[in-house]
Amino acid sequence: MRDYRSTEEKYIYSPIMEEVYAEMQKRKKCNRTREGIETGPEPDGKTPFFDIFIKHREKPYPIKLAMAIVESWMVTEPVMHEKELLVGFPRPLRPAHEHFHIGVCRERHILDHPAYIDRKEELGALMTSMRPEFHPDEGQAADRLEKEFFCTEEFPEANRLLWGALWHTGGYQGHTVPNYDILLGKGVGGVLKEVRERLAHETVEKKKLMYQACEIILQGFGDWINYQATAAVKRAEAESDPLLKERYLKAAQNCRDIAFDAPKTYYQAAQLTFFYNLWDANDCTGRTDQYLYPFFEKSLKEDKEFTEDVTASLIMKFYEHGVHNITVGGIIPETGEDGANDLTFLMLQILRRNHATHPRVSIRVNEKSDPRMLALAVQMWSEGMSDPTVASDSTIIPAFINNYGVDPTDAANYTLLGCQELEIPGKSNFGCEDGVFNLAKVLEYTLNNGKDRYDNKATLGLALGKITDYETFEELWSAFEKQLAFLTKRFCELCDLGQQIRATNYAKLVKTPFTEACIERGLNLDDGGALYGYGCVETAGSSVTADSLTAIKTLVYDQKLISRETLEAALAANFEGYEKERQMLLNRAPKFGNDNEEADEMAWRVLKLFWTEIKKYKSIRGGEYSGACSLLSGGLHYGEHTWATADGRRAGEPLGNSIGPRPGADTNGLTAMLNSVSKLPLDLGVGGTTCNIVIPTATTSTPEMRKNIEDVIYTFLKNGGQLGQITTANLDDLIDAKEHPELHTDLIIRIGGFSIKFIELARDEQDEIISRYSA
Amino acid sequence: MKGCIFNIQRFSIHDGPGIRTNVFLKGCPLNCIWCHNPEGLSPAPQIKYSPEKCIGCGECTKVCEPKGHKVENGMHTLEFSRCIACMKCTENCPSGAVERDGEEKSVEDIIATVLRDSSFYEKSGGGMTLSGGEPLYQPEFALELLKAAKAKGIHTALESCGMTSAENIKKVAPYVDLFLYDYKATGEEEHKRLTGASQRQILENLCLLEELNAIVILRCPIIPDVNDNDTHYRGIAELANKHKNINEINIMPYHSLGNSKRRKLGLDPLYEAETMKVSRAKEIKEAIGKYTGKEVKVI
């Protein structure tokens, strides 16, 4: 490719890479449950975790865990696929393996696989009996959970009512980006040396254990990398093509060279990066275009074609391995200049060429960014991708510095990770995410004397009264504040419990030596080892809550068009028999997302209140809780468990869409919606707040139109927007929207002289639009 | 100063350069049979009724003095001929089925809304577009809006059918950065038949704009079986070739949504056809392109 920064030109794989990618797609199959995208070998019947934990029963847990992780890799046959540049393939799924959210994860379903079916009973029994050994803190924490929180005799059902309805804590956590600068700068051996030095002088038993576990991991990792050379040697021996033979031998030598030493070439750096991701099951690779760039730059000058192949290989391996999030572009902390470089653009071009769902990519945009980066992003959206996500440096960096005490240099180095979260790579553990909290449920309790409307027996919140008891709006607001404060405290305590489990279980043991301050402090990553330990709380239902409060204020208290008694009756009845009132709530009060001061201010108040409240509490890792709002399907899930709300939403209907307005509530155009979002207190939302933006494909069909989209997004980010995720809707979406309007509430079409929500058109009108785009 | 508008549409990207806010003024001297914005025809506020939004609650009947609204057995009917535009029903309707179409608004209020997106204009070279209706049907109001926008350094576009006095054109031209000028039919008789008015003034005003060195984009609605023919294609091209200040031709393919809006306003359709396909619009673009060197775009 001549110009990586061009939107006209497209990246084309070299013939070998083309073949490699095709093969990779053929062997891609799902063997993991989470997103169904990871690939690995067939199960092999081995049980390294059971073997180690039984054989070394007397040894302390972290030692057994470290040994089991090493063993699980060493009993796995090294793999190098034909014609590939990078060695390595995931482990097969086995009955037990380490996992970043719990420590050791058990996979009961794998016992039904032919490789294990003969030992199903025996292994099944082991799985049960070894539970306390695999999860040293789980029982203890679960006990506390039960005693201290919900399942009292009075309310045996309370747990069910809260979990997944009001909140979710301590569950799925663990995305965090390691320090690739340490990995690539010191090499495995360099880090091992430091650990050994610390261990030699350490006297505290717990810290000694931590160092010993890290030592086992690092020694094992280096040995394993060395061992991987055998796969490349095997390929070389069987190969007759001299070019490929030479490549395989080089790959083998790379393994030997980087087993303990720092990489010297781009090829080696890419190989070590990939080995690390495999070993750590790491799915977020941070600012990949930055830490690899010094290697890349040198390599590009020497051999452009090979450098491109290495880059393509790495992206492919990320794809095969199910990598979630790559971040490119953004300020260079040391210079303050923008860091987008040739590697940034090459990676984007390769991802554009692949047009796959993984790995996801995000671009960091600032005033100094090369405009061609955002232009390329718009081009990718116009081609039907929802990548890249865009992130605003000018919004995010000051927020980290001013509100969370992050060093300015570190703040400038932030990365995206997980779905759409933020952190300081290699220096933090913000528990992505510590929990999810549904504000709409808090309002439900506030209007219903602390009770859940799905089950009026249990008082789950504070019994402060019902809507009928609040004489003024400020009384209601004050009750909402009290309710929120009460539940937030409990919520944060629950989050702490989840962290306690992970800390005791050494859940992120592999990442520990590769995260700044863990070795210095002698603490594992979940035990407060990382330099920054703030927490991240996903916020559900913020726009529904704000719009409900606005509607109550407007129609009940200010205009007195609906009495408090009628509102109570209407809500209790889920609006059955109260359609007139529901319509008034929907149509006669302003809604967040329309650049309306009143509605937007309420949304600001609600988020400010909650995010200030959680910031009062510190995670056991050491930092305060921060707000996030990037729920992708969470708005649907929490909506299912949230009763009718005073914005006119019926029970069970979806809540908002990440940080944006509730689906269908914004009717004033994209710029108005973006202005509303920019007004929110996003400086407290450093966990990551995504604004989902849907634009019709036709709106991106000409260069002028694409430039307009580029300008809209740029202005949003400059004006205080934080994260944006853009999707384009095409003809198929229009057809689908006709059948499933609830899924396409944000689809706006432009025809002739006006824009309109597609789903608001009558069916025959929809057909007219569809016919226009049909061939 | 106040004027009557029926919509302020933000994030408009088809009516002039960059990201724009369109202000739709009410009132139009023409009556094109295909009119796609029929709510702009009448200069006065009126009511719009969307039956699919009606819940049959009868709130409108409680306030309608001339008894235009009726609800029988949960079925709502509306006799538009009785409406005195008191707007009480629109204030009482909970679901937005009966809505006010058209509102008296001050220049200051409108400009305040327009300014909310100024940062978007800045980056994209966008601004405010006056549309309608025919904006120059309220010439003083349009002039004040344009002046106010220019005073704030905002790019202005005026979408006009050209059916106004030369005086009005002269007055607004200094405050308009771009004219989006309609050309609807080739031939005087044809024009009268389709729009109800003579084309003479329109063509004269176009000459006037050339004298004034105003930048013009020619906007041409193409209506199946009406002006979708080679004579008109040639007419469009020739007109664009004749005026050196016309630098672009926009094809606006017919869509039938104007008729559903007419029904909501109690107006019967004057013309019916299927929405034109994108592929057909592209053919027309090619056909016109043969007769002119100027750029032709489908909008």
Interface residues (C-beta under 8 A of the other chain):
Chain A: E579 K580 E581 Q583 M584 L586 N587 R588 D595 N668 G669 L670 T671 A672 N675 T699 T702 E704 M705 K707 N708 D711 V712 Y714 T715 K718 N719 R750 I751 G752 G753 F754 S755 L761 A762 D764 E765 E768 I769 S771 R772 Y773 S774 A775
Chain B: N7 Q9 R10 F11 S12 I13 H14 D15 P17 G18 I19 H36 N37 E52 I55 C57 E59 P94 S95 G96 R116 D117 S119 F120 E122 K123 S124 G126 S131 M252 P253 H255 S256 L257 G258 S260 E274 T275 M276 K277 V278 S279 K297
